[in-house]
């Protein structure tokens, strides 16, 4: 098993140099697990922010030979659980196959005051 931490150059860079966006755990058979740090995005509305979050997640996964179809677990943090439907509408545009396991939490705030949503995922990558 090999563990790699990093920030793919082909994806949006993290907001701080003090964390890695992706942890890749490579197995002997070539399969891997990808653990993505929580992602936020700019936007005036929750829908805009959610779209930006999933676009970033998609880019991070692609940099590791994966796609949104490989997501097996998703954790979502919303500052207003009353907007769950607005978030869900956008999420379903990106996660179109069998839904991954999921947890959604309401939190009083995120590390950026303007952030309304943060999403982290785990993806399973098959051997190539």
Secondary structure by P-SEA (a helix, b strand, c coil): cccccccccccccccccccccbbbbbcccccbbbbbcbbbbbcccaaaaaaaaaaaaaaaaaaaccccccccbbbbbbccccaaaaaaaaaaaccccccccbbbbbbcccccccccccccbbbbbccc
